[in-house]
Amino acid sequence: MKLYELEKAPNARRVRWFLAEKGMTVETQQIDLASGENLKPEYLAINPRGLIPTLVLDDGTVIDESVSICRYFEELHPEPNLLGQDAKEKALIDCWQRRVEFDGLASVALAFRNSTPVFANRSVAGCPEPTEQLAPLVERGLMLTHRFFDMLDKRLGESDYVAGDRFTIADITAFVTLTFARWIKETPGEQHAHIHRWFETVSARPASRA
Ligand SMILES: N[C@@H](CCC(=O)N[C@@H](CS)C(=O)NCC(=O)O)C(=O)O
C-alpha cells in the first residue's frame, strides 16, 4: 500500500502521528500542494478529489479521508487502541474527534485558505476551478477558532484528555488544529490554562514529532 501525503499538511500529519503511535510505517509519496501537484491529471487519476492524505491499498482500493485511513490502520494494528474499546468509548471518541475536526480544524482551515497568498484563487482545497479568497470568511474562521479555543479549554477542565482519561485520536486532531492555528497567528490565551497543561503533556509524546 502507499500513502500520498505532504509532511507539512495538517491532515496528513494526523495520519502520520496515528501510524507513529502504533509503530507502523508505510510507503509514502509527497504531493506538493503549493505548486498544485494535487490538481494535475496524474494525481487526479489517483484521487479525483485532489486531496491528501490518500491511501491506496495493494488491490487498488482508495481511502481518501484521514480518519477513515486511521480506522483502517486501527483494524490492522489494534494496539495501542486510539479509537475506543467498547460501544460507549467508541461513540464518545468519535463524537469528540468530529467536534474538534468540524468546530476547530475546519475553522482554522477556513481562515487560512482565505488569507494565505499561496492559495490565492485556491481557497477551496482540492478544487481545480478558481475560488477567490473572501475576507468575510477569514473573519468567520477566526471567530469560530476563538470559540473552539474556549470550548476545548472548558472540555480539558473536565477531563485529562479530549475524549476522556486517556490519549486518543481526538487529541491528535486537537493538537494538530492548535499547531495549524499558529499559521494564522492564533494561539490559546492565558485564560486557556487547561489547554496549555494538556498541550505540554501531549507534546511529550515521541509520536507528536512524526
Ligand atoms: N476531510 C479530508 C480533508 C483533506 C484535506 O483538506 N487535505 C488538504 C491538506 S491538509 C488538501 O489536500 N488540500 C488540497 C489543496 O490544497 O488543494 C481529510 O480529513 O482527509
The ligand as a MOL file (V3000), in Angstrom:
LIG
                    3D

  0  0  0     0  0            999 V3000
M  V30 BEGIN CTAB
M  V30 COUNTS 20 19 0 0 0
M  V30 BEGIN ATOM
M  V30 1 N -11.5940 15.6920 5.0070 0
M  V30 2 C -10.3030 15.4530 4.4290 0
M  V30 3 C -9.6210 16.8060 4.2060 0
M  V30 4 C -8.3250 16.6480 3.4540 0
M  V30 5 C -7.6960 17.9930 3.1020 0
M  V30 6 O -8.3630 19.0460 3.0780 0
M  V30 7 N -6.4030 17.9580 2.8270 0
M  V30 8 C -5.7130 19.1620 2.4090 0
M  V30 9 C -4.3150 19.1870 3.0160 0
M  V30 10 S -4.3370 19.2950 4.7810 0
M  V30 11 C -5.5740 19.1300 0.9020 0
M  V30 12 O -5.4820 18.0670 0.3240 0
M  V30 13 N -5.5780 20.2940 0.2310 0
M  V30 14 C -5.5820 20.3300 -1.1830 0
M  V30 15 C -5.3540 21.6960 -1.7200 0
M  V30 16 O -4.6900 22.4860 -1.0430 0
M  V30 17 O -5.7910 21.9750 -2.8490 0
M  V30 18 C -9.4620 14.5570 5.3370 0
M  V30 19 O -9.7210 14.5730 6.5650 0
M  V30 20 O -8.5950 13.8270 4.8830 0
M  V30 END ATOM
M  V30 BEGIN BOND
M  V30 1 1 1 2
M  V30 2 1 2 3
M  V30 3 1 2 18
M  V30 4 1 3 4
M  V30 5 1 4 5
M  V30 6 2 5 6
M  V30 7 1 5 7
M  V30 8 1 7 8
M  V30 9 1 8 9
M  V30 10 1 8 11
M  V30 11 1 9 10
M  V30 12 2 11 12
M  V30 13 1 11 13
M  V30 14 1 13 14
M  V30 15 1 14 15
M  V30 16 2 15 16
M  V30 17 1 15 17
M  V30 18 2 18 19
M  V30 19 1 18 20
M  V30 END BOND
M  V30 END CTAB
M  END
